Amino acid sequence: MTRVMVVEDDENLRLALVTQLRSAGFAVDGAGDIAAADRLLRSAHHDCVVFDRMLPDGDAIEYVHMRRQLGWRAPVLFLTARDALADRVAGFEHGGDDYLVKPFVMAELTERVANLCHRSAFDRPSVLQHEDLVMDCARREVRRAGVLLTLTNKEYAVLEYLLAKAGLPVQRADLIEHCWDAQADPMSNVVDVVVKRLRRKLKEPELIHAVRGLGYRLGAR
C-alpha cells in the first residue's frame, strides 16, 4: 500500500489531513515536529511526505535539504502560509517537489499527493505475476485465471507485497510495516484476517501458504 507521512504541528489540521488521505486509500503516518518525523522516516519507507514548513523545532526545508544531500529521494510536498515567490523558490531549491499555500482545498492536496506517489512508483514493475495470478499495478487490477478480482485496498496491498516476494517467506511484521501505517498493532491479527479474505477470493488451487512461526509465502507448496 502507498504510504504517506503528514508532518503538521496543528493537531486539528494534522488529524484532518490524515483522515482525508486514509479515506483516499493511503496508509498515513502523522507527526507534529521534525524530530518525530525523522524517527518514522528512518524506520519505514514512505512514498510521499507532506511537510508544514514552520514546525516547533525548525523550518522543514532545512531538514529536507539535509536528507536530500544524504540521498533521500521520497517526494515532498510543502504546506505553508507563506506565499511569496521567494518562499516557493526556496522550497524547490531545498528539495521540495511541490508547494501548496494555506488555506487549501483537501481534494487538491489529495490529488497532488497521489501524483507525487505515482512519480515515486516509477521504479516498480508495472506487472507482477505468479502462475495464473496477474497484478496490473498501473491499473490496480488483479486477475486469477483471467477472472477480474474485487479487492479492498488492504487486500491489494498485502497481495502486492506477497507477489513481489513470491516464493519467499514473508514475516507478519514486514506486512504490517509495508501495508499498514504506524497505528497498526503488530501483535494484532489484522494480517491473518486480510490473508484469510484473500485466500477466499483467490480460490483454488491455494497460492498463499502459512509459514509456521513466521508469516506467509505466496507460491507452490
Buried (B, 14 or more C-beta within 10 A) or exposed (E): BBBBBBBBBEEEBBEBBBEBBBEBBBBBBBBBBBEBBBEBBEEBEBBBBBBBBBBEBEBBBEBBBEBBEEEBEBBBBBBBEBEEEEBBEBBBEBBBBBBBBEEEEBEEBBEBBBBBBBEBBEEEEEEBEBEEBBBEBEEEBBBBEEEEBEBEBBBBBBBBBBBBBBEEBBBBEBBBBBBBBBEBEEEEEBBBEBBEBBBEBBEEEEBBBEEEEEBBBBBEE
